[in-house]
Amino acid sequence: MMPALAPTVTLRDAVREAYSAAAADPEQRHQFPRGRELAANLGYPRHLLADLPEECVEAFCGVSNVPLFADLPGDEVVLDLGCGAGLDSLVAARRAAEVIGVDFSPAMIARARRARQRADAANVHFCMAAAEALPLRGASIDVVLVNGIFNLNPARDAIFAELARVTRPGAVVYAAEIVLREPLARLRRLFPGKRDEVPENPAGWFA
Ligand SMILES: C[S@@+](CC[C@H](N)C(=O)[O-])C[C@H]1O[C@@H](n2cnc3c(N)ncnc32)[C@H](O)[C@@H]1O
């Protein structure tokens, strides 16, 4: 019999490998959309994207435009959870005191750090860590941005517990996520032209 934890570990490794592969070579075919066109389609203004380092734009793989609607009057410490290549962190850094981007993919963090250097954003820090064990002090964060992480993680309770620990009382969490409302097999039948974009095996992407 398989140990109880096996599916979680397998999915976790698959997720990290998939996003690391996208960070290493965004132009290759991957199981999820990414890059400048995705960001523009999600509502990031093209002039803003043009002003950001290519390193973070071409490997962007979020599901919304969270930092655009986040209320950041200027003195906040922001956590960008699952920051990927760092696009949202760099956008938020223009309106916040400090931004900490966390991701468990070494390739994504390496890319985010290159983007940070190119943008000369001294108030942004990128840290390789798991969302379930954040290397942050308790009650140290004012605003959290989450642009697509929960559906990838079966251990959501641990992530929420960490968010509760690191946020200050009154902190705000802006989270965008993909929600699966019907079986993927049905979606594949409904949109035959989009079959390539709808994964065959939901277990790989929807925890
Ligand atoms: C859908 S992508 C979004 C990336 C980024 N927010 C963006 O908008 O481009 C999800 C990101 O979360 C990271 N991730 C997934 N699960 C994680 C976890 N448990 N801990 C840390 N990072 C995680 C992945 O490596 C990936 O970079």
The ligand as a Tripos MOL2 file, in Angstrom:
@<TRIPOS>MOLECULE
LIG
   27    29     1     0     0
SMALL
NO_CHARGES

@<TRIPOS>ATOM
      1 C1          0.9110   29.8890  -10.8370 C.3       1 LIG1
      2 S1          2.6160   30.2860  -10.4800 S.3       1 LIG1
      3 C2          2.4680   32.0000  -10.1380 C.3       1 LIG1
      4 C3          3.8080   32.6920  -10.0720 C.3       1 LIG1
      5 C4          3.7450   34.1910   -9.8200 C.3       1 LIG1
      6 N1          2.8750   34.5180   -8.6950 N.3       1 LIG1
      7 C5          3.2910   34.9190  -11.0560 C.2       1 LIG1
      8 O1          2.2570   35.5970  -10.9600 O.co2     1 LIG1
      9 O2          3.9570   34.8090  -12.1010 O.co2     1 LIG1
     10 C6          2.7900   29.5470   -8.8600 C.3       1 LIG1
     11 C7          4.1460   29.7390   -8.2220 C.3       1 LIG1
     12 O3          4.0620   29.2770   -6.8890 O.3       1 LIG1
     13 C8          5.1940   28.4970   -6.5810 C.3       1 LIG1
     14 N2          4.7500   27.5430   -5.5470 N.ar      1 LIG1
     15 C9          3.8010   26.5800   -5.6540 C.ar      1 LIG1
     16 N3          3.6450   25.9450   -4.4870 N.ar      1 LIG1
     17 C10         4.5080   26.5260   -3.6140 C.ar      1 LIG1
     18 C11         4.8150   26.2920   -2.2360 C.ar      1 LIG1
     19 N4          4.1960   25.3460   -1.5370 N.pl3     1 LIG1
     20 N5          5.7460   27.0580   -1.6500 N.ar      1 LIG1
     21 C12         6.3930   28.0320   -2.3520 C.ar      1 LIG1
     22 N6          6.1570   28.2860   -3.6570 N.ar      1 LIG1
     23 C13         5.2200   27.5450   -4.2890 C.ar      1 LIG1
     24 C14         5.6250   27.8610   -7.8970 C.3       1 LIG1
     25 O4          6.9900   27.5060   -7.9010 O.3       1 LIG1
     26 C15         5.2900   28.9570   -8.8930 C.3       1 LIG1
     27 O5          6.3740   29.8120   -9.1350 O.3       1 LIG1
@<TRIPOS>BOND
     1     1     2 1
     2     2     3 1
     3     2    10 1
     4     3     4 1
     5     4     5 1
     6     5     6 1
     7     5     7 1
     8     7     8 2
     9     7     9 1
    10    10    11 1
    11    11    12 1
    12    11    26 1
    13    12    13 1
    14    13    14 1
    15    13    24 1
    16    14    15 ar
    17    14    23 ar
    18    15    16 ar
    19    16    17 ar
    20    17    18 ar
    21    17    23 ar
    22    18    19 1
    23    18    20 ar
    24    20    21 ar
    25    21    22 ar
    26    22    23 ar
    27    24    25 1
    28    24    26 1
    29    26    27 1
@<TRIPOS>SUBSTRUCTURE
     1 LIG1         1 GROUP 0 **** ****
